[in-house]
């Protein structure tokens, strides 16, 4: 039996990858399970069946039809002009999959190129087609737009790394938050009193942030997990910002890759943390979903260093992270993902702008001493992979994976190939 899972429909979004039944699999070994319903109102996922009716596996198709709402366009509707018109007007609704069981029919719309693919609803996750060849599909177009998620997350990580060196949460909050916090805490505040508070906050940050801020150049960037995202982060921050790259991964990368990135491998997480000025977590979640950044692990971290998480919130013990911020082992952190999403750790929230009392301070030194946590933390809402290009890439990479495997090629982004080898 070969039942593979292919990554590509949902990176950083919290959804599961599509399932693929490879050619010549023994159907009796595959458990039949009804798919999840598309919505709370009980509607079944829609499958667009293009081509002739099923001729052979009628029992399986009966189960298939009970699990899904199968729509089979007529031959006339499959002609290219009419097919494009139907897609534009969403005649078949938000279908989740396209099913073409025969290579002799179902191709009346012609080549699946950018003109046609761009009309598909964003709900489409799977395109399953019979046949060994895929010259009827523009796989180059699909391929060029697939890996957008890695770049989007890497770009976001760069911004977060910079925020930890330049204390952007503090700088941004000091310029804006007093106008909101003053009026909310004291409805009777006058415009003059709010302006006075805002002025003190602005001046304090302007005077004090400099001593806490640094340029990233020549600092060591420690990367936990040197996969596609980690490699892009390394390339961007080394070439544009002059950071020195170190990494830890469960499997060491080839020497050629290390050389191209200027990356130095460390054999343990503790060793990496001990030498890094800023550590970025960008490794997949562990199978047991246990955190890897814990109290014990943070004992090894370089004092005063920085920490960024664009991976999974469950990988970090957030109370241990807050403790490390409290005692100065970590000077700043930036988190795009959180352990209990959509809730955010309240200790970290308090550190995002700062627990302080500068309003009553009479001097700069007094203001400085009254800053307890001057904006040590940047917190965002799982936004790193969230771009239009990423969503387009998720949709198309899923289809590209399926077409590659059914065409006898290697999966582009396989997840469980080690299990497939074990069962062949």
C-alpha positions in Angstrom: 0.0 0.0 0.0 1.2 3.5 -0.7 -0.8 6.4 0.9 1.3 9.5 0.9 0.9 12.9 2.5 2.2 15.9 0.5 3.0 19.2 2.1 1.9 22.3 0.2 -1.7 23.3 1.0 -1.3 25.0 4.3 2.3 26.1 5.6 2.1 28.3 9.0 -1.7 28.3 8.6 -2.6 25.4 10.9 -4.3 23.1 8.3 -3.5 19.6 7.3 -1.8 18.6 4.0 -3.7 16.8 1.2 -3.8 13.0 0.9 -2.7 11.2 -2.2 -3.5 7.6 -3.4 -0.7 6.6 -5.7 -1.2 4.6 -8.9 -1.5 0.8 -8.6 -2.2 0.9 -4.8 -4.1 -2.0 -3.4 -7.5 -0.5 -2.6 -8.4 -3.2 -0.1 -5.7 -2.0 2.3 -6.9 1.6 2.4 -9.4 2.4 5.1 -12.5 4.2 3.9 -13.2 7.2 6.0 -15.7 10.0 5.4 -14.0 13.4 4.9 -14.6 16.3 7.2 -17.5 18.4 6.2 -16.8 21.8 4.7 -18.9 23.8 7.1 -21.0 23.6 10.3 -24.2 23.3 8.3 -23.4 19.8 7.1 -22.6 20.6 3.5 -20.4 18.1 1.8 -17.2 19.2 -0.1 -17.9 19.7 -3.8 -15.8 17.7 -6.3 -15.8 18.7 -10.0 -15.8 15.5 -12.1 -14.6 16.3 -15.6 -14.9 13.6 -18.3 -16.9 10.4 -18.8 -18.7 8.6 -16.0 -17.0 5.9 -14.0 -17.0 2.5 -15.7 -15.2 0.0 -13.5 -14.9 0.8 -9.8 -18.6 1.4 -9.2 -18.7 0.4 -5.5 -15.9 2.8 -4.7 -17.6 5.5 -6.7 -20.8 5.0 -4.7 -18.8 5.6 -1.5 -17.2 8.6 -3.2 -20.5 10.1 -4.2 -21.9 9.7 -0.7 -18.9 11.5 0.8 -18.8 14.3 -1.7 -21.2 16.4 -3.7 -20.1 15.4 -7.1 -20.9 17.7 -10.0 -20.1 16.5 -13.6 -20.3 19.3 -16.2 -21.7 18.3 -19.6 -19.5 17.9 -22.7 -20.6 21.3 -23.9 -19.7 23.0 -20.6 -16.2 21.5 -20.8 -15.4 23.3 -24.1 -12.9 26.0 -23.2 -14.9 29.1 -23.8 -17.9 27.8 -21.9 -15.7 26.3 -19.2 -14.0 29.6 -18.6 -17.4 31.4 -18.5 -18.6 28.8 -15.9 -15.6 29.4 -13.7 -15.9 33.1 -13.8 -19.6 33.0 -12.8 -18.9 30.3 -10.2 -21.5 28.1 -11.7 -20.3 25.1 -9.7 -19.7 26.9 -6.4 -16.6 26.7 -4.3 -15.5 23.2 -5.3 -12.6 21.6 -3.4 -11.2 19.1 -5.9 -11.1 18.4 -9.6 -11.4 14.7 -10.6 -10.5 13.5 -14.1 -10.7 9.7 -14.1 -10.0 9.1 -17.8 -7.2 10.6 -20.0 -9.4 10.2 -23.1 -12.1 12.7 -21.9 -12.2 15.7 -19.6 -9.6 17.6 -21.6 -12.1 19.5 -23.8 -11.1 22.8 -22.2 -7.6 22.5 -23.6 -4.3 23.2 -21.9 -4.4 24.1 -18.2 -2.3 27.3 -18.5 -2.2 30.5 -16.4 -5.3 31.8 -18.2 -7.3 28.8 -16.9 -5.7 28.1 -13.6 -6.2 31.7 -12.4 -9.9 31.3 -12.7 -10.1 28.4 -10.2 -11.8 29.2 -6.9 -9.4 29.5 -3.9 -11.2 26.5 -2.3 -9.5 24.1 -4.8 -7.0 21.9 -2.9 -6.6 18.8 -5.2 -6.4 18.0 -8.9 -6.4 14.3 -9.5 -6.0 13.1 -13.1 -5.5 9.7 -14.7 -2.6 9.2 -17.1 1.2 9.2 -16.8 1.8 12.4 -18.8 1.0 16.0 -17.9 2.0 17.9 -21.0 -1.6 19.3 -20.9 -0.7 21.4 -17.8 1.6 24.3 -17.4 3.7 22.9 -14.6 6.2 25.7 -14.9 3.6 28.3 -14.1 2.4 26.2 -11.2 6.0 25.7 -10.0 7.1 29.3 -10.1 4.3 30.3 -7.9 4.4 27.4 -5.4 7.0 28.1 -2.7 5.8 31.6 -1.8 5.2 30.7 1.8 8.9 30.3 2.6 9.8 33.7 1.3 6.9 35.4 3.0 7.8 33.9 6.4 11.5 34.7 5.9 10.7 38.3 5.1 8.6 38.6 8.2 11.3 37.0 10.3 13.8 39.6 9.0 11.5 42.3 10.3 11.2 40.6 13.7 15.0 40.1 14.0 15.5 43.8 13.3 12.8 44.7 15.9 14.8 42.8 18.6 18.0 44.8 17.8 16.3 48.1 17.5 13.4 47.7 20.0 10.7 48.7 17.6 7.8 47.8 19.9 9.1 50.3 22.4 9.8 53.0 19.7 6.4 52.5 18.0 4.4 52.3 21.2 6.0 55.3 22.8 4.9 57.4 19.8 1.3 56.3 19.7 0.0 54.4 22.8 -0.1 57.3 25.3 -2.8 58.9 23.3 -5.0 55.8 23.7 -3.9 54.7 27.2 -4.3 58.1 28.8 -7.9 58.6 27.6 -8.9 55.0 28.4 -7.5 55.1 31.9 -8.8 58.5 32.7 -11.9 59.6 30.7 -11.6 63.1 32.2 -8.1 63.7 30.7 -7.8 66.9 28.9 -6.1 67.3 25.6 -3.3 69.2 27.3 -2.7 66.5 29.9 -2.7 63.7 27.3 -0.3 65.8 25.2 2.0 66.2 28.2 2.0 62.5 28.9 2.7 61.7 25.3 5.5 64.2 25.2 7.2 62.6 28.2 6.8 59.1 26.8 8.2 60.2 23.4 11.2 62.1 25.0 12.0 59.2 27.3 12.1 56.7 24.4 14.1 59.1 22.3 16.7 59.5 25.0 16.8 55.9 26.4 16.3 53.6 23.4 19.7 54.4 21.9 21.6 52.7 24.7 19.6 49.5 24.3 19.7 49.4 20.4 22.3 47.8 18.2 23.0 47.2 14.5 22.6 43.5 13.5 25.9 43.6 11.5 28.6 41.3 12.8 26.3 39.7 15.3 25.7 35.9 15.3 22.3 34.8 14.0 21.5 31.3 15.3 18.9 29.4 13.3 17.1 26.4 14.7 16.0 24.4 11.6 17.8 25.2 8.4 15.1 24.1 6.0 13.7 26.3 3.2 12.6 29.1 5.5 15.7 28.9 7.6 17.9 29.1 4.5 16.1 32.1 3.2 16.4 33.9 6.5 20.1 33.2 6.6 20.6 34.4 3.0 18.7 37.6 3.6 20.3 38.6 6.9 23.8 37.6 6.0 23.9 39.4 2.6 21.9 42.5 3.4 22.6 42.9 7.1 26.1 41.4 7.5 25.1 38.9 10.2 27.2 35.8 10.8 25.2 32.5 10.5 25.2 29.6 12.8 22.6 26.8 12.9 21.4 23.6 14.6 19.4 20.9 12.9 18.7 17.3 13.6 20.5 16.4 10.4 23.5 18.4 9.3 23.2 20.0 5.9 25.7 19.3 3.0 29.0 21.2 3.1 28.1 22.9 -0.2 25.0 24.5 1.4 26.8 25.5 4.5 29.5 27.1 2.4 27.0 29.0 0.2 25.3 30.5 3.3 28.5 30.9 5.4 26.7 28.8 8.0 28.5 27.1 10.9 26.9 23.9 12.3 26.5 23.3 16.0 25.8 19.8 17.2 23.4 20.7 20.0 20.7 23.3 20.7 22.5 24.3 23.8 25.8 25.0 22.0 23.9 27.2 19.4 22.1 29.2 22.1 25.4 29.8 23.9 27.0 31.7 21.0 24.0 33.3 19.3 23.2 37.0 19.6 19.8 36.4 18.1 18.1 33.0 17.7 15.3 32.3 15.2 13.1 29.3 15.7 11.9 28.0 12.3 11.7 24.2 12.7 8.5 22.1 12.3 6.5 21.1 15.4 7.6 17.9 17.1 5.4 14.9 16.8 4.6 14.9 20.5 3.9 18.7 20.3 6.2 19.3 23.3 8.2 22.5 23.6 11.8 22.5 22.7 12.5 25.9 24.2 12.2 25.2 27.9 13.6 26.4 31.2 16.4 23.9 31.0 17.3 24.8 27.4 17.2 28.5 28.2 19.9 28.0 30.9 22.3 27.8 28.0 21.3 31.0 26.2 23.8 33.8 25.8 23.0 36.5 28.4 21.3 39.5 26.8 20.6 37.8 23.5 17.4 37.9 21.5 14.8 35.3 20.4 12.4 35.1 17.5 9.7 32.5 16.8 8.1 32.1 13.3 7.6 28.3 13.6 5.0 26.9 16.0 3.8 28.4 19.3 3.7 25.0 21.0 7.5 24.7 20.5 8.1 27.4 23.2 7.4 27.3 26.9 6.2 30.9 27.1 6.4 31.1 30.9 10.1 30.1 30.7 10.6 32.7 28.0 9.0 35.4 30.2 11.2 34.4 33.1 14.3 34.7 30.8 13.1 38.2 29.8 12.5 39.1 33.4 16.0 38.2 34.6 17.8 39.6 31.6 19.0 36.4 30.0 17.0 37.6 26.9 16.9 41.3 26.1 14.2 41.2 23.5 11.9 38.8 21.7 9.5 38.7 18.8 6.7 36.1 18.5 4.4 35.6 15.5 3.0 32.3 16.8 1.7 31.6 20.3 1.1 28.4 22.4 -2.6 29.1 23.0 -3.7 30.9 19.9 -5.7 33.1 19.6 -4.9 33.9 23.2 -1.6 35.6 23.9 0.5 35.1 27.0 -0.4 38.0 29.3 3.1 38.3 30.9 4.5 38.8 27.4 1.7 41.3 26.5 2.8 43.5 29.5 6.3 43.5 28.2 5.2 44.5 24.7 5.2 48.2 25.5 6.5 48.3 29.0 5.4 48.4 32.7 6.5 51.9 33.6 5.6 55.1 35.4 7.4 57.9 33.5 4.5 60.3 33.8 5.4 61.2 37.4 9.2 61.1 36.7 10.9 64.4 37.3 14.2 63.7 35.6 15.6 61.5 32.8 17.4 59.3 35.4 14.2 58.8 37.3 12.3 58.0 34.1 15.0 55.4 33.2 14.8 53.7 36.6 11.0 53.6 36.3 11.1 51.6 33.1 10.7 48.0 34.1 10.2 46.4 30.7 10.6 49.1 28.0 9.0 47.3 25.1 11.0 44.1 25.0 8.5 42.1 23.0 7.0 42.2 19.5 3.7 40.2 19.3 1.9 39.5 16.0 -1.1 37.4 15.0 0.4 34.5 13.1 0.9 36.8 10.1 4.3 35.6 8.8 3.0 33.5 5.9 -0.1 35.6 5.2 0.3 37.2 1.8 -1.8 36.9 -1.4 1.1 35.2 -3.1 1.3 32.6 -0.3 -2.3 31.7 -0.7 -1.9 31.3 -4.5 1.1 29.2 -3.9 -0.6 26.9 -1.4 -3.4 26.1 -3.8 -1.2 25.4 -6.8 1.6 23.6 -5.0 -0.9 21.0 -3.8 -2.0 20.3 -7.3 1.6 20.2 -8.5 2.5 17.6 -5.9 -0.3 15.3 -7.0 0.5 15.7 -10.7 4.1 15.0 -10.1 3.5 11.8 -8.2 0.8 10.5 -10.6 3.2 11.2 -13.4 5.8 8.9 -12.0 8.0 11.6 -10.7 9.1 12.3 -7.1 6.9 14.3 -4.8 7.9 17.9 -4.7 7.4 18.5 -1.0 6.9 15.0 0.6 6.1 14.6 4.3 6.1 10.9 4.9 8.3 9.3 2.2 10.1 7.3 4.9 6.9 5.5 5.7 6.2 4.8 2.0 9.7 3.2 1.6 9.0 1.0 4.6 5.8 -0.4 3.1 6.7 -0.8 -0.5 
